[in-house]
Structures are given as C-alpha cells and as structure tokens.
Amino acid sequence: MPVEIYNAASHRAVESLAAKLRRRQVVGSRQAALETALVLRQVISKERFHNIGQLVEIIRHVGKKLVEAQPKEHTVGNTVRKLLHLIREEYNNASKESSVPAAKVFSISKFVLQGQPRKQITAEKAESTLVLKEDDPSDPDSFARMLKPVVMEAIQDILDEIETVYDTISKSAKDHIHSDEIILTIGRSSTVETFLKSAAHYHNFTVIVAESGPSYGGHDMAGSLSSAGISTFLVPDSSIYALMSRVNKVILGAHAILANGGMFALTGSQLVTTAARAHSTPIVVCAGQFKLTPLWNLYHEYGALDFADPSSVLGFEEGDLVDKVDVVNPYYDYVRPELVDVYITNDGDHPPPSIYRLIKESYDDEDNEL
C-alpha cells in the first residue's frame, strides 16, 4: 500500500521543493542536498508513524518524489539514502541490545558524533540513551516520540557535514599542493576554490583557470583567486592541451561520483582529464562524500548527461544557420574512472576503485532505487 504524506505543511514543503528542482531554481549538488535535508526534517517533525517500517516508507516516499522531479541532481537521492542508512543502523543496534536483559538501552553517542558535529559534544550529552519500549495501545504516538529526537540528530549531522564540507576538505590542501607548482582547473567549483585558498596560506603557487564556455564560470573563479593573492591566469578552453605540458597537477570539482569510480563534472572536464592523461599529469578531484551515488553510468558516455539551453552557444539571431545545425550544450561531462587519480573527500583520500566500498558503507542496497 503506497504511503502518503497527510500533514498539509509537510505536503506543501515537498511539493514546493519538487517544483523548484523541476524549474532549476535549486541548482548544484550542495544546495540540493541542503534543501532536501531541511524538507526531510520538516516532514518527520510533522508526520505520524507507529513503527520503523512506516518511518522508512515516509522518507522513501519523499525521496522518490524529489528524485523524480530532478533526476540529475544526484545528491537529493544521496541525502535520503544516507538518512535511511543511519536510522536502520541505529534502530537495529538498539533492537539487538534491548534483547539482552542486562542492557535495555543503547548509547547514541556514536550516532551523534558521526559526521561533522555542530559543537563540542559534552560528556553528559554523549551518554544520553534511547529506550526501546513495547508498543503502547493506549498511546499510538509513543514510538514516534521516542525515535524523532534521534532522527532529528541524524538530519542535523547530515546538515552539518554538508555545511562544513568545504572547510573539512581544505584542511588537507597544504599536503597536496606545494610551492612553485602550476595548478590547472576549469570553471568555478566552490570546493576547489576553498581548497586552493587554503593551500595559499602555506605555499606560493600559480593557478591556470580555463574559462569553461559557454557558462564562463572560470572568469569568476579567476577573479576570486586573484583577489586572495594567488597568482592566477585565465585562459580559453582551446589552450588547455597546449599548456598541459607545463602543468604539475590538475584539480577539479565533481557534480556526482558514481559507483564505478567515474564522475559527472562541469562540462569541459573531459577535455581537461584527457589532456592531463596524455601528459601523465596527476588528476585530483575535490568533492564531499554526500556526492557519492550508488548509480552506474550504464549507457554510453553521453547517456546520463544533462543539457542546457543551446542558445548560449549559438544564438537565434544567427538566422538560417540555426535551422541547419544541432547544437549540444551539456551541463556536465562524464569522466571515466581511469582518468582520475584520487578523490579528496571530507573523509580522506580515496582512489577510484575504492569508491564502491565507500558507497556500500554509506547506503543500504535496498535504497539504491528509491
């Protein structure tokens, strides 16, 4: 029997975010993940459920609606999967311990401490416990009152991890970038931008920014890095291969990291990584773990891309030419796993072959398809 959201405020929140995703009013992996977590928090705070199965189905129902609204924003589904994994893990641990006569409670200290904590957890809070009680027929909402605080903690930890991901990843920047190196990146990635600015506190280096037409996000990236005192050069995308022989390292951001170790990244990333591989230049990708998705690129290399308005490539004012050509303007490129050397995440450095293991640890198999 399909689950429905009965609370009017919850229903409006889900429909509002779904509409924003469809209209591209919420764009980008981090923003989509944050909005999803906030809606999940609102839904769970309002909805009624009497057992763990109902709670899981409510969350899956919300996730399915949001993913269907915008399948290309993979972090929407990732956020839902992460929450479901945490809930099942902690509930299962509680069930096991409550079956032992001497231990009818379980500690949620590990649960609270997962991810990036909001603040220093006090000893008193770390020792808090959750009691699993039998269903009380006279109080059908007792189960929800017991579990909601734990679920809210899980959602807040997910929010904290997403909100602090830039700073967490950038802590290792000084170990990956060295003095007098020449770094190449393309377009604008907030993760890469914070990473480079953090490294600039310890080393002097030069950054070459490819402009990434037709969006030209590289212009903003170059201006931001230059304002931070980093020696920066802005170049057209056509110069990437010619300059690659002088480059010591390529640093890119990612839109989504797939289970096979490949990724979707800003359009032009395929050009950069192919040129870098031809010159044996190391390719480093900075991305938060919330971008890990259990999906595989099962189609050809252009099968899972998202396409933008072609008018930014070839304007309608071109007249007869518009009717004679098909213009392709993808948002993202698919970059094969063999073109990436290492992923730097908020949980350390990982080579592409280990991504599948990380995904197995982060999500449950039953949630691969919401």
C-alpha positions in Angstrom: 0.0 0.0 0.0 1.6 3.3 -1.0 2.5 5.8 1.7 1.1 9.3 1.6 2.0 12.5 3.5 -1.1 13.6 5.4 0.2 16.7 7.1 -0.7 19.7 4.9 2.5 21.7 5.8 4.7 18.7 5.0 2.9 18.1 1.7 3.4 21.8 0.7 7.1 21.7 1.6 7.7 18.6 -0.5 5.7 19.9 -3.5 7.5 23.3 -3.2 11.0 21.8 -3.3 9.9 19.4 -6.2 8.7 22.4 -8.2 12.0 24.3 -7.5 14.0 21.3 -8.7 12.0 20.9 -11.9 12.3 24.6 -12.7 16.0 24.7 -11.9 15.6 27.2 -9.1 17.7 24.9 -6.9 20.9 24.1 -8.8 24.1 22.5 -7.6 24.9 19.4 -5.6 25.4 21.1 -2.2 22.3 23.3 -2.4 20.1 20.4 -3.5 21.4 18.3 -0.6 20.8 21.1 2.0 17.3 21.7 0.7 16.5 18.0 0.8 17.7 17.6 4.4 15.6 20.6 5.5 12.5 19.2 3.9 13.1 15.8 5.5 13.4 17.4 8.9 10.1 19.3 8.4 8.3 16.2 7.2 9.5 13.9 10.0 8.7 16.5 12.7 5.1 16.7 11.5 4.2 13.2 10.3 2.9 10.4 12.5 4.3 6.9 12.4 3.9 3.9 14.7 6.8 1.7 13.7 10.2 1.8 11.9 8.7 0.5 8.7 6.2 3.4 8.4 9.0 5.9 9.1 11.2 4.4 6.4 8.4 4.4 3.9 7.6 8.0 4.6 11.2 9.0 4.0 11.3 6.9 0.8 8.1 8.5 -0.4 9.6 12.0 0.0 12.8 10.9 -1.7 11.0 9.3 -4.7 9.0 12.5 -5.4 12.1 14.7 -5.2 14.3 12.4 -7.3 11.6 12.2 -10.0 11.3 16.0 -10.0 15.0 16.3 -10.9 16.9 13.0 -11.5 20.1 14.9 -12.5 20.6 16.3 -9.0 22.0 13.1 -7.6 22.6 14.5 -4.1 18.9 14.6 -3.5 18.7 10.8 -3.5 22.0 10.5 -1.7 20.8 12.6 1.2 17.7 10.4 1.6 19.7 7.2 1.3 22.2 8.4 4.0 19.3 9.2 6.4 17.7 5.8 5.9 21.0 4.1 6.5 21.6 5.9 9.8 18.1 5.2 11.0 18.3 1.5 10.2 21.7 1.2 11.7 20.9 2.8 15.0 17.5 1.1 15.3 19.0 -2.3 14.6 21.7 -1.7 17.2 19.0 -0.7 19.7 17.0 -3.8 18.9 19.9 -6.1 19.4 20.9 -4.5 22.7 17.4 -4.3 24.1 17.0 -8.1 23.6 19.7 -8.6 26.2 18.2 -8.5 29.8 21.1 -6.5 31.2 21.1 -3.9 28.5 17.7 -2.5 27.6 19.1 0.8 26.4 21.8 1.8 23.8 24.1 4.7 23.6 23.6 7.2 20.7 26.9 8.9 21.3 28.5 7.3 18.2 25.3 8.3 16.3 25.6 11.9 17.4 29.3 12.1 16.8 29.1 10.9 13.2 29.9 13.5 10.5 31.0 17.0 11.5 29.5 17.9 14.9 27.7 21.2 15.4 29.7 21.8 18.6 31.8 20.1 21.1 29.7 17.2 22.5 29.6 17.3 26.2 30.1 14.1 28.3 26.6 14.4 29.5 25.1 14.5 26.0 27.3 11.7 24.8 26.0 9.4 27.5 22.3 10.0 26.5 20.4 6.9 25.7 17.3 5.8 23.9 14.9 3.3 25.4 13.1 0.9 23.1 9.7 0.2 24.6 6.9 -2.1 23.6 4.0 -0.6 21.6 1.5 1.1 23.9 -2.0 0.6 22.5 -3.3 3.5 24.6 -0.6 5.8 23.2 -0.1 5.1 19.5 2.3 8.0 19.1 4.7 6.8 21.8 7.1 5.2 19.2 7.3 8.4 17.2 8.1 10.5 20.3 10.8 8.0 21.2 12.5 8.0 17.8 12.0 11.5 16.5 14.8 13.1 18.6 17.3 10.5 17.3 16.2 11.1 13.7 16.5 14.9 14.1 20.0 14.4 15.4 20.8 12.4 12.3 19.4 15.0 10.0 21.3 17.7 11.8 24.5 15.8 11.5 23.9 15.4 7.8 23.3 19.2 7.5 26.5 19.9 9.5 28.5 17.7 7.2 27.2 19.4 4.1 27.6 22.9 5.5 31.2 22.4 6.6 32.4 20.2 3.7 34.5 23.0 2.1 36.5 23.7 5.2 36.9 20.0 6.1 38.3 19.1 2.6 40.5 22.1 2.5 42.4 21.1 5.7 44.5 18.7 3.6 45.2 21.2 0.9 48.7 22.1 2.2 49.7 18.4 1.8 48.6 18.2 -1.9 49.8 21.5 -3.2 53.5 22.5 -3.0 55.5 25.7 -3.6 56.1 26.8 -7.1 53.6 24.3 -8.6 51.4 25.2 -11.6 47.8 24.0 -11.0 45.1 23.9 -13.6 41.4 23.9 -13.0 38.3 24.7 -15.1 35.3 26.8 -14.4 34.2 27.6 -10.8 33.9 25.0 -8.1 33.4 26.3 -4.5 35.1 23.2 -3.2 38.2 23.7 -5.4 38.2 27.4 -4.7 38.3 26.9 -0.9 40.9 24.2 -1.3 43.2 26.5 -3.3 42.8 29.4 -1.0 43.6 27.2 2.0 46.8 26.0 0.3 47.8 29.6 -0.4 48.3 30.1 3.3 51.3 27.8 3.2 52.7 27.8 -0.3 53.2 30.1 -3.3 51.9 28.6 -6.5 50.3 29.5 -9.8 46.8 28.6 -10.9 45.7 28.4 -14.6 41.9 28.7 -14.8 40.2 27.6 -18.0 37.1 29.7 -18.6 34.7 26.8 -19.3 32.5 28.2 -22.1 29.7 28.9 -22.6 29.0 29.4 -18.9 32.4 31.1 -18.4 32.4 30.4 -14.7 36.2 30.5 -14.9 36.0 34.3 -15.0 34.6 34.4 -11.6 36.9 31.8 -10.3 40.0 33.6 -11.6 38.8 36.9 -10.1 38.2 35.3 -6.7 41.6 33.5 -6.6 43.4 36.6 -7.7 41.7 38.7 -5.0 43.0 36.2 -2.5 46.6 36.9 -3.6 47.1 33.8 -5.7 48.9 34.1 -9.0 46.2 33.4 -11.5 45.9 33.2 -15.3 42.6 32.9 -17.2 42.8 31.0 -20.5 40.3 29.9 -23.1 39.4 26.2 -23.2 41.2 25.8 -26.5 44.5 26.4 -24.8 44.2 23.5 -22.3 46.1 20.9 -24.3 48.9 23.3 -25.3 49.5 24.4 -21.7 49.2 20.9 -20.1 52.9 20.1 -20.5 53.7 23.0 -18.1 51.1 21.9 -15.5 52.1 20.0 -12.4 48.6 19.0 -11.2 45.0 19.2 -12.3 42.4 19.9 -9.6 38.7 19.6 -10.4 35.4 19.6 -8.6 32.6 17.0 -9.2 28.9 17.1 -9.6 28.4 13.4 -8.7 30.8 10.5 -8.1 29.5 7.2 -9.4 29.9 3.7 -8.0 32.3 2.7 -10.7 34.7 5.5 -9.7 33.8 7.8 -12.6 32.1 11.1 -12.1 29.9 13.8 -13.6 31.7 17.1 -13.6 31.5 20.6 -15.2 31.4 20.5 -19.0 35.0 20.7 -20.2 36.3 18.3 -17.5 36.5 15.5 -20.1 38.8 17.7 -22.2 41.0 18.6 -19.2 41.4 15.0 -17.9 42.1 13.6 -21.4 44.8 16.2 -22.0 46.2 15.6 -18.5 46.4 11.8 -19.0 48.2 12.3 -22.3 50.9 14.3 -20.5 50.9 12.0 -17.4 49.7 14.9 -15.2 48.1 13.9 -11.9 44.3 14.5 -11.7 42.9 15.3 -8.3 39.1 15.7 -7.6 37.8 17.5 -4.5 34.3 16.5 -3.5 32.2 15.9 -0.4 31.1 12.4 0.3 27.5 13.4 0.0 28.1 13.4 -3.8 28.8 9.6 -3.7 25.9 8.0 -5.6 25.2 4.2 -6.0 24.3 4.7 -9.6 26.5 3.5 -12.5 26.9 5.0 -15.9 25.2 2.1 -17.7 24.9 3.9 -21.0 27.3 5.4 -23.5 29.4 8.3 -22.3 26.8 10.9 -23.2 23.8 8.9 -22.0 23.4 10.4 -18.5 24.2 14.0 -19.2 22.0 17.0 -18.6 21.7 19.5 -21.4 21.3 23.3 -21.1 19.7 25.8 -23.5 21.7 25.8 -26.8 21.1 29.5 -27.4 24.0 30.3 -25.2 26.2 28.5 -27.8 24.5 29.6 -30.9 22.0 32.5 -30.7 18.8 32.6 -32.6 20.0 35.8 -34.2 22.2 33.7 -36.4 19.3 33.2 -38.7 19.4 30.4 -41.3 22.3 28.7 -39.5 20.2 27.8 -36.5 17.9 25.7 -38.7 20.8 23.8 -40.3 22.7 22.5 -37.2 22.0 20.7 -33.9 23.7 22.4 -31.0 24.6 20.4 -27.9 25.2 22.3 -24.7 25.7 19.8 -21.8 25.8 20.9 -18.2 28.2 18.1 -17.3 30.8 15.7 -18.7 31.1 12.1 -17.8 34.7 11.4 -16.7 35.8 7.8 -16.7 37.4 6.3 -13.6 40.7 5.7 -15.3 41.1 9.4 -15.9 41.1 10.2 -12.1 44.0 9.6 -9.8 42.5 10.4 -6.4 39.3 11.8 -4.8 39.8 14.1 -1.8 36.7 14.0 0.4 35.8 15.1 3.9 36.7 11.5 5.0 40.2 11.4 3.5 41.7 10.5 0.1 40.4 7.6 -2.0 41.4 6.2 -5.3 38.5 5.5 -7.8 38.4 1.7 -7.2 37.6 2.3 -3.5 34.5 4.4 -4.2 32.3 1.3 -4.5 33.3 0.3 -0.9 32.6 3.7 0.4 29.1 3.6 -1.1 28.4 0.2 0.4 29.4 1.6 3.8 27.2 4.8 3.4 24.0 3.4 1.9 21.8 0.3 2.1 21.5 -1.8 -1.1 17.7 -1.7 -0.8 17.7 2.1 -1.2 19.7 2.1 -4.5 16.4 2.6 -6.2 14.1 4.9 -4.2 
